[in-house]
Amino acid sequence: MAEHNKLYVIELVDIGDHVDLPYKKIGITGSGNATLDTRLQQLSNTKTPVKARYVAAWEIENARGVEQALHQLLSDRCVEGEWFLDEDDQMVEQLEPLMTLFNATPIDIREYQEGGSEGIMEEHQRNRKARKLKVSNELLGEIAALIEVPLRSSARQSGPTFFGDATDITYYVNIRKTGKHPMVLNKLKDRTREAELFINDELGIPTNHVSHSMSKEMELLRCTPLTPEGIARLITAIERKFDNGE
C-alpha cells in the first residue's frame, strides 16, 4: 500500500521521567509528509530529554480523508495543529473501533521507533504502566472502603474492577484525572432495562448503553462520571436492589 496511506498516532515522552506529557499527534505520511521511518527523526531532537514515539499506526485507503475526519471529531481537544490533549491516555483505545470500521490494517510500530533511546523509552513505558497500576490500586482501596456490601475486586491499569457475587454484576471503573470516573456495569443480561430505570430515575444518575463486541446477549450500562464516594454509593445501592438472594 502506498506510503501516503499510512495514518499514525505519536506521543511525546520525557525520557527523564519527570513530566507526563498529555499530548498526541494524529497525522499521515507521504504526499509532502515524511515516511514512518523519518517522521520521528523530525520530531525528536537527540539533544533533548523529550522524544517522540509511535503509539499506533494503520494502513488505510483515503488516509487524508480519515485524518481530517478524526481531527474534526477531536477538535474540542486540539491544542495546536495536529496535536490533541489526551489527559487520560485513552485516545488510541477510542480510535481503534473507528479504524476497524474504516477497514484499516494495524502496523507493527516497533520497527519504526527511534533506536537511539529505545531502552530508555521501554523503561519509561514500564514505569508509566507501574504508575497507572499504583493509581488504580489506590482508587480501588478508596472505593472499597466506602462500599457497604462485600465485593471481590482487582486492579487494571485503566482502573479498578468490582464483582458482586450476590448479583453477578461486574463494575469496571475507568480512571480520569478529573477525579470523576465513568463506570460500566456488565453481566446485567435481561435485567438491564430495570437497572437502567433504577439508576436513572430513582438514583438520578444518567446512563447510556454500551455495545459489547464479545457477546450480543450481554448488555452494558455506562454511568456518568462520579467521585469515588458516588461510585461507592451507586454500587451499594445496585447490589442491595438486585441481590439474587432477596
ChimeraX attribute file (.defattr): number of C-alpha atoms within 10 A of each C-alpha:
attribute: neighborCount
match mode: 1-to-1
recipient: residues
	/A:1	8
	/A:2	10
	/A:3	16
	/A:4	21
	/A:5	19
	/A:6	26
	/A:7	27
	/A:8	22
	/A:9	20
	/A:10	20
	/A:11	20
	/A:12	19
	/A:13	22
	/A:14	17
	/A:15	20
	/A:16	12
	/A:17	17
	/A:18	9
	/A:19	10
	/A:20	12
	/A:21	16
	/A:22	15
	/A:23	21
	/A:24	26
	/A:25	23
	/A:26	19
	/A:27	22
	/A:28	26
	/A:29	21
	/A:30	15
	/A:31	11
	/A:32	8
	/A:33	13
	/A:34	16
	/A:35	16
	/A:36	22
	/A:37	12
	/A:38	14
	/A:39	21
	/A:40	19
	/A:41	16
	/A:42	9
	/A:43	14
	/A:44	17
	/A:45	12
	/A:46	12
	/A:47	7
	/A:48	10
	/A:49	14
	/A:50	17
	/A:51	20
	/A:52	23
	/A:53	23
	/A:54	21
	/A:55	18
	/A:56	20
	/A:57	22
	/A:58	22
	/A:59	21
	/A:60	20
	/A:61	18
	/A:62	13
	/A:63	22
	/A:64	19
	/A:65	10
	/A:66	19
	/A:67	18
	/A:68	14
	/A:69	12
	/A:70	15
	/A:71	20
	/A:72	12
	/A:73	11
	/A:74	14
	/A:75	14
	/A:76	10
	/A:77	15
	/A:78	18
	/A:79	13
	/A:80	10
	/A:81	9
	/A:82	16
	/A:83	21
	/A:84	21
	/A:85	19
	/A:86	17
	/A:87	16
	/A:88	13
	/A:89	16
	/A:90	12
	/A:91	17
	/A:92	15
	/A:93	10
	/A:94	10
	/A:95	13
	/A:96	15
	/A:97	11
	/A:98	13
	/A:99	18
	/A:100	12
	/A:101	8
	/A:102	14
	/A:103	13
	/A:104	19
	/A:105	14
	/A:106	17
	/A:107	15
	/A:108	12
	/A:109	15
	/A:110	13
	/A:111	10
	/A:112	16
	/A:113	20
	/A:114	20
	/A:115	11
	/A:116	9
	/A:117	14
	/A:118	13
	/A:119	10
	/A:120	15
	/A:121	22
	/A:122	12
	/A:123	14
	/A:124	17
	/A:125	15
	/A:126	12
	/A:127	13
	/A:128	15
	/A:129	15
	/A:130	13
	/A:131	13
	/A:132	18
	/A:133	18
	/A:134	16
	/A:135	19
	/A:136	23
	/A:137	20
	/A:138	15
	/A:139	19
	/A:140	21
	/A:141	16
	/A:142	14
	/A:143	20
	/A:144	21
	/A:145	12
	/A:146	16
	/A:147	20
	/A:148	14
	/A:149	14
	/A:150	14
	/A:151	17
	/A:152	11
	/A:153	17
	/A:154	14
	/A:155	21
	/A:156	19
	/A:157	17
	/A:158	19
	/A:159	24
	/A:160	25
	/A:161	21
	/A:162	21
	/A:163	20
	/A:164	19
	/A:165	14
	/A:166	16
	/A:167	17
	/A:168	15
	/A:169	20
	/A:170	21
	/A:171	21
	/A:172	23
	/A:173	27
	/A:174	20
	/A:175	22
	/A:176	17
	/A:177	8
	/A:178	11
	/A:179	11
	/A:180	17
	/A:181	20
	/A:182	18
	/A:183	23
	/A:184	19
	/A:185	23
	/A:186	20
	/A:187	17
	/A:188	21
	/A:189	13
	/A:190	11
	/A:191	11
	/A:192	18
	/A:193	14
	/A:194	11
	/A:195	19
	/A:196	21
	/A:197	15
	/A:198	16
	/A:199	19
	/A:200	14
	/A:201	11
	/A:202	10
	/A:203	13
	/A:204	10
	/A:205	17
	/A:206	15
	/A:207	21
	/A:208	13
	/A:209	15
	/A:210	14
	/A:211	12
	/A:212	12
	/A:213	7
	/A:214	7
	/A:215	8
	/A:216	8
	/A:217	11
	/A:218	16
	/A:219	19
	/A:220	22
	/A:221	23
	/A:222	19
	/A:223	22
	/A:224	14
	/A:225	21
	/A:226	19
	/A:227	14
	/A:228	22
	/A:229	15
	/A:230	17
	/A:231	23
	/A:232	19
	/A:233	16
	/A:234	17
	/A:235	25
	/A:236	18
	/A:237	17
	/A:238	17
	/A:239	22
	/A:240	15
	/A:241	13
	/A:242	17
	/A:243	14
	/A:244	11
	/A:245	7
	/A:246	7
